[in-house]
């Protein structure tokens, strides 16, 4: 499977990135993602899944960042679902 630098992905979808760069292999749901995958959060009904995610990075609104584990990189955006589609 091809790997991509998280910094390159962020550049493509126009999200600022100032974290440790990691390699990303794919995309998955919050509860199924691994540390080499991106996920997204856009529905507050699933807030409880944020604290347990193992995703390497999550597209997320700023107001929910504090719910992420310290090991997950927050990719802050006002439109997580739209950025995912890009």
Buried (B, 14 or more C-beta within 10 A) or exposed (E): EEEBEBBEBBEEBEBEBEEEEBEBBEEBEBBEBEBBBBBBBBEEEEEEBBEEBBBBBBBBBEEBBEBBEEEBBBBBBEEBEEBBEE
